[in-house]
C-alpha cells in the first residue's frame, strides 16, 4: 500500500498528463498505471509504489460539491522533486516536452555534497526540481 504520494490538482489536464507521461518513465522509471490524457485522473508508479497522480481540478470540485477546488494560483505551494541520474539530460528532456525553464542545471554544494539541480515549471505551472547527488 502506498503510504504517501503527491497528487497535483490541475486545470490543464491533457497537457500536464502528456508532459509527465513523456518525462517520468525516463527520469524516474515510473510507469503509467491508470488514466489517459482525457482525464480526469492519472497515476504513475515506481516498483509498484505511487509516485505521482494528477487530478483534474474541476472534476475534484464536482466530487466535493463545490464551485472550485482552487485555493491559490496554479503551481503555488508545491514543488515536485525528482531524483535523476543526469540533471542536464533530464532538464533538456523536460524542455523538449513543454516545460518552462526556471533555473538551468547548477551545482549546489551549499545544499548538500555533490548536489546538482535544475528547476522548471510543468504545463500547469507546478515547480519541478530535478536533482542528483
N, C-alpha and C positions, 0 to 999 in steps of 0.2 A: 504494500500500500504506500502511496506517495504521501509523505508527511506534509511537505510544503512544496509549492511551485508557484512561480509568478503567472498571473493571468492579467493580460493587458486588455483594458476596455478601449475599443477603437471605433472611430467614426468611418474611417476609410478601410473597411474590412478587406475587400478584394485586393487592393494594392498592398496593404500591410501583410496579408497572407502570402502573396506572391514573393514579397521581399524575404520573409522568414523561410519560406519553402526553398528559395534559391540559395540562401546562405547557411541555414542551420545544419544541414547534412555535412557540409564541408568544415564549417567552423567548429561544431561540437559533436559530430557523429550522431545527430538527432534524426529520428525517423518520424514522419507524419503518421500519427496513429488514429486520427479522427478529423473529419472535416474536409471541406473544399473551399475554393475561393468564393463560392456562393454564400458561405457563412450559414448561420450566424456564429458558429463555434468551430474552433480547430485546436488541436493539441499535438505536441511533439514530445517524444520520449527519448532518453538515452538509457540503454540497457534496461528497459522496462520501467524506468522511473520518469515521472513527469518532469519536463524541463521547461516548457513554455506553453501557455494556452492563450488564444485570442478569443474575445467575446465581443460581438457587435453591441455597441452601447445602446442603440435603440431597442434591440431585442431584450437586453437586460432591463431597460426601463419598462418595457411592456410586461415582462415577467414580474417586476416589482410593483406594477400598477401605478407607476409614476410617469410624469411627462418627460423627465430627463434623468439620466444617471450621471450627469456631469456635475462635478463639484468644483472643478478647476480646469484651466486650459489644457488642451491635449498635450500629452507628453510631460506634464508637470508632476513633480513629486515622486518620480520613479526613474531608476536607471537599470537597464538590463545589462548585466555584466556577463561576458562570455570569455572563458579562458581558451586560448587558441595556441597552436604550435608556432605560428608565424603571424605576428601582428600586421606587418606590412602587406602580406598576401591577403589576409582577411580584410583589411581596410580596402584594398583595391577590389576585392570580390563584392563587398558591400556597395561601394560606389557604382560598380557596373550594374548593380541591381536596384538602383534608385535611392540609396542613402544620400543624405546631405552631410558633407564634411563639417565637423566642428573643430577638431584638433587632430592634426596629422600625427602619424606614429612618432613617438618620442620615448627616450629612456627616462625613467622616473626613479632614480636611486633614492630620492628623498621620501618616496612612498614605500620602498622596500628593495632589498638587494636584488639586482638583476631584473627589476620590473620594467616592462615596456608596455605602453598603452597607446590607443588611438580612440577617438571619440567621434561618433556620427549620430545622426538622427534618422530613424526609420521613416517610412512614408507617413506615419501617423504623427510624427514629431517626438516620439519617445527617444530619450538619450540612450545610446548603446555604447558601452565601453568594451573594447577588445583588449585583452591583457595576456601577457606571457611573462613567466619568471622562472 
